[in-house]
Amino acid sequence: MKEITTINWHTKVLKEHKKEITYSAAFSFVVALGYLIWSYAQGSVFVWQSISPIEQPSILVRVFYSALAFAVPGYLLYIAGFYKFLHNVIVRGLRDWQLYRGIKAVIWVGLIFLMYEVFGIIVSIMNAVFSFFYNLFKLVLYISPGIGVFLILTIVGAYAVVLAKKRLKLPHN
């Protein structure tokens, strides 16, 4: 018997746009490295700094993403049987529908608030990771300009070769 597998919409979208997402991330990385070489050529000294290439989402975007509380943690609670357990304990055991509805409302408000805050935290973590690697490359460039420029140009060259192979449809070796 053939097993049926379901693919969520987000998995399908990520698979369809995998190439564009990868190219965008690589292009952003290469531009950041180019900026690093330019700032070094301008004679700036090494100072550990925090950069924020990804902006914090606006209120409207965060509200939209908080609606994902129904799709992610709410679904996980449903699959785990939490609501069925809650129903059995409160409605069947205590025979109190109002308490059950109140607890569910508190849980959903909590999930929505959690998802509202989670995206801000994720963006902060991503900016911290970008800042770390940016400053690491900047430190290598400051300590040893030859090695720093070599590493940066190697990364840019590798990106250019991969991009050329993709565009010219050359076989991978």
C-alpha positions as a LaTeX table, in Angstrom:
\begin{tabular}{lrrr}
\hline
Residue & $x$ (\AA) & $y$ (\AA) & $z$ (\AA) \\
\hline
Met1 & 0.00 & 0.00 & 0.00 \\
Lys2 & 1.33 & 3.43 & $-0.94$ \\
Glu3 & 1.86 & 5.82 & 1.95 \\
Ile4 & 0.35 & 9.27 & 1.57 \\
Thr5 & 2.59 & 12.12 & 2.62 \\
Thr6 & 1.33 & 15.63 & 3.12 \\
Ile7 & 3.39 & 18.70 & 2.35 \\
Asn8 & 2.59 & 21.89 & 4.17 \\
Trp9 & 2.25 & 25.07 & 2.12 \\
His10 & 5.40 & 26.60 & 3.60 \\
Thr11 & 7.49 & 23.53 & 2.72 \\
Lys12 & 6.18 & 23.66 & $-0.84$ \\
Val13 & 6.93 & 27.38 & $-1.18$ \\
Leu14 & 10.45 & 27.00 & 0.26 \\
Lys15 & 11.19 & 24.13 & $-2.12$ \\
Glu16 & 9.87 & 26.07 & $-5.12$ \\
His17 & 11.87 & 29.21 & $-4.28$ \\
Lys18 & 14.98 & 27.52 & $-2.87$ \\
Lys19 & 17.21 & 28.85 & $-5.62$ \\
Glu20 & 16.05 & 32.46 & $-5.24$ \\
Ile21 & 16.41 & 32.34 & $-1.46$ \\
Thr22 & 19.93 & 30.91 & $-1.71$ \\
Tyr23 & 21.03 & 33.44 & $-4.33$ \\
Ser24 & 19.61 & 36.33 & $-2.33$ \\
Ala25 & 21.41 & 35.24 & 0.83 \\
Ala26 & 24.69 & 34.69 & $-1.01$ \\
Phe27 & 24.39 & 38.05 & $-2.80$ \\
Ser28 & 23.78 & 39.83 & 0.51 \\
Phe29 & 26.81 & 38.11 & 2.00 \\
Val30 & 29.02 & 39.09 & $-0.94$ \\
Val31 & 27.82 & 42.71 & $-0.79$ \\
Ala32 & 28.61 & 42.79 & 2.95 \\
Leu33 & 32.11 & 41.50 & 2.26 \\
Gly34 & 32.55 & 44.09 & $-0.49$ \\
Tyr35 & 31.52 & 46.80 & 1.95 \\
Leu36 & 34.04 & 45.43 & 4.42 \\
Ile37 & 36.87 & 45.74 & 1.87 \\
Trp38 & 35.72 & 49.25 & 0.95 \\
Ser39 & 35.66 & 50.36 & 4.60 \\
Tyr40 & 39.12 & 48.87 & 5.11 \\
Ala41 & 40.40 & 50.71 & 2.02 \\
Gln42 & 39.04 & 53.94 & 3.52 \\
Gly43 & 41.35 & 53.41 & 6.49 \\
Ser44 & 38.83 & 52.65 & 9.22 \\
Val45 & 40.20 & 51.05 & 12.37 \\
Phe46 & 38.81 & 47.91 & 13.94 \\
Val47 & 35.96 & 48.54 & 16.35 \\
Trp48 & 33.56 & 45.79 & 17.31 \\
Gln49 & 30.21 & 47.07 & 16.17 \\
Ser50 & 26.69 & 45.80 & 16.03 \\
Ile51 & 25.09 & 45.79 & 12.61 \\
Ser52 & 21.43 & 45.20 & 11.82 \\
Pro53 & 21.04 & 44.20 & 8.17 \\
Ile54 & 17.58 & 42.80 & 8.88 \\
Glu55 & 15.07 & 45.33 & 10.14 \\
Gln56 & 12.69 & 44.48 & 12.93 \\
Pro57 & 9.28 & 43.66 & 11.48 \\
Ser58 & 6.66 & 46.38 & 11.64 \\
Ile59 & 3.59 & 46.11 & 13.81 \\
Leu60 & 1.40 & 45.01 & 10.88 \\
Val61 & 3.85 & 42.28 & 9.87 \\
Arg62 & 4.10 & 41.06 & 13.45 \\
Val63 & 0.31 & 40.97 & 13.75 \\
Phe64 & 0.12 & 38.97 & 10.52 \\
Tyr65 & 2.75 & 36.53 & 11.77 \\
Ser66 & 0.99 & 36.22 & 15.12 \\
Ala67 & $-1.84$ & 34.63 & 13.15 \\
Leu68 & 0.57 & 31.75 & 12.60 \\
Ala69 & $-0.14$ & 30.80 & 16.21 \\
Phe70 & $-3.04$ & 28.83 & 14.77 \\
Ala71 & $-0.78$ & 27.05 & 12.27 \\
Val72 & 2.26 & 26.17 & 14.36 \\
Pro73 & 1.97 & 25.93 & 18.17 \\
Gly74 & $-1.83$ & 25.63 & 18.11 \\
Tyr75 & $-1.59$ & 22.73 & 15.69 \\
Leu76 & 1.12 & 21.09 & 17.80 \\
Leu77 & $-1.10$ & 21.32 & 20.88 \\
Tyr78 & $-3.97$ & 19.81 & 18.89 \\
Ile79 & $-1.83$ & 16.93 & 17.60 \\
Ala80 & $-0.50$ & 16.28 & 21.12 \\
Gly81 & $-4.08$ & 15.92 & 22.34 \\
Phe82 & $-3.86$ & 18.82 & 24.79 \\
Tyr83 & $-7.33$ & 20.18 & 24.02 \\
Lys84 & $-8.89$ & 16.74 & 24.31 \\
Phe85 & $-7.17$ & 16.28 & 27.68 \\
Leu86 & $-8.33$ & 19.73 & 28.79 \\
His87 & $-11.88$ & 18.94 & 27.67 \\
Asn88 & $-11.90$ & 15.61 & 29.50 \\
Val89 & $-10.63$ & 17.11 & 32.75 \\
Ile90 & $-12.69$ & 20.29 & 32.84 \\
Val91 & $-15.89$ & 19.55 & 30.95 \\
Arg92 & $-16.36$ & 15.87 & 31.72 \\
Gly93 & $-14.72$ & 15.92 & 35.13 \\
Leu94 & $-15.76$ & 19.30 & 36.53 \\
Arg95 & $-18.71$ & 19.90 & 34.17 \\
Asp96 & $-17.75$ & 23.55 & 33.64 \\
Trp97 & $-17.91$ & 24.80 & 30.03 \\
Gln98 & $-17.16$ & 28.42 & 31.01 \\
Leu99 & $-13.89$ & 27.45 & 32.68 \\
Tyr100 & $-12.92$ & 25.38 & 29.63 \\
Arg101 & $-13.64$ & 28.28 & 27.25 \\
Gly102 & $-11.80$ & 30.70 & 29.53 \\
Ile103 & $-8.70$ & 28.51 & 29.73 \\
Lys104 & $-8.71$ & 28.03 & 25.96 \\
Ala105 & $-9.01$ & 31.80 & 25.46 \\
Val106 & $-6.07$ & 32.43 & 27.79 \\
Ile107 & $-4.01$ & 29.78 & 25.97 \\
Trp108 & $-4.79$ & 31.31 & 22.56 \\
Val109 & $-4.06$ & 34.86 & 23.66 \\
Gly110 & $-0.78$ & 33.59 & 25.11 \\
Leu111 & 0.09 & 31.78 & 21.87 \\
Ile112 & $-0.71$ & 34.85 & 19.78 \\
Phe113 & 1.43 & 37.06 & 22.03 \\
Leu114 & 4.21 & 34.47 & 21.97 \\
Met115 & 4.24 & 34.38 & 18.17 \\
Tyr116 & 4.11 & 38.19 & 18.11 \\
Glu117 & 7.28 & 38.33 & 20.21 \\
Val118 & 9.02 & 35.32 & 18.65 \\
Phe119 & 9.61 & 37.00 & 15.29 \\
Gly120 & 11.28 & 39.99 & 16.92 \\
Ile121 & 13.54 & 37.64 & 18.87 \\
Ile122 & 14.39 & 35.63 & 15.73 \\
Val123 & 15.35 & 38.83 & 13.88 \\
Ser124 & 17.51 & 39.92 & 16.83 \\
Ile125 & 19.29 & 36.55 & 16.86 \\
Met126 & 19.90 & 36.68 & 13.10 \\
Asn127 & 21.31 & 40.21 & 13.39 \\
Ala128 & 23.59 & 39.07 & 16.22 \\
Val129 & 24.91 & 36.21 & 14.07 \\
Phe130 & 25.50 & 38.56 & 11.13 \\
Ser131 & 27.25 & 41.04 & 13.42 \\
Phe132 & 29.49 & 38.32 & 14.82 \\
Phe133 & 30.65 & 37.06 & 11.42 \\
Tyr134 & 30.96 & 40.59 & 10.05 \\
Asn135 & 33.18 & 41.58 & 12.97 \\
Leu136 & 35.14 & 38.34 & 12.68 \\
Phe137 & 35.93 & 39.06 & 9.03 \\
Lys138 & 36.69 & 42.65 & 9.94 \\
Leu139 & 39.11 & 41.51 & 12.67 \\
Val140 & 40.90 & 39.13 & 10.29 \\
Leu141 & 41.13 & 41.93 & 7.74 \\
Tyr142 & 42.49 & 44.33 & 10.37 \\
Ile143 & 45.03 & 41.87 & 11.84 \\
Ser144 & 46.27 & 40.50 & 8.55 \\
Pro145 & 45.12 & 42.41 & 5.48 \\
Gly146 & 46.62 & 39.85 & 3.10 \\
Ile147 & 44.78 & 36.90 & 4.60 \\
Gly148 & 41.59 & 38.91 & 5.03 \\
Val149 & 41.53 & 40.10 & 1.42 \\
Phe150 & 42.43 & 36.58 & 0.25 \\
Leu151 & 39.53 & 35.04 & 2.21 \\
Ile152 & 37.06 & 37.64 & 1.04 \\
Leu153 & 38.13 & 37.40 & $-2.60$ \\
Thr154 & 38.05 & 33.59 & $-2.39$ \\
Ile155 & 34.45 & 33.70 & $-1.17$ \\
Val156 & 33.47 & 36.23 & $-3.83$ \\
Gly157 & 35.28 & 34.17 & $-6.51$ \\
Ala158 & 33.59 & 30.94 & $-5.41$ \\
Tyr159 & 30.23 & 32.68 & $-5.55$ \\
Ala160 & 31.02 & 34.01 & $-9.04$ \\
Val161 & 32.06 & 30.54 & $-10.26$ \\
Val162 & 28.91 & 28.91 & $-8.91$ \\
Leu163 & 26.78 & 31.65 & $-10.41$ \\
Ala164 & 28.54 & 31.33 & $-13.78$ \\
Lys165 & 28.07 & 27.55 & $-13.79$ \\
Lys166 & 24.38 & 27.98 & $-13.06$ \\
Arg167 & 23.87 & 30.62 & $-15.74$ \\
Leu168 & 25.95 & 28.87 & $-18.40$ \\
Lys169 & 24.58 & 25.43 & $-17.45$ \\
Leu170 & 28.09 & 23.97 & $-17.09$ \\
Pro171 & 28.43 & 20.52 & $-15.53$ \\
His172 & 29.45 & 20.39 & $-11.87$ \\
Asn173 & 32.86 & 18.87 & $-11.10$ \\
\hline
\end{tabular}
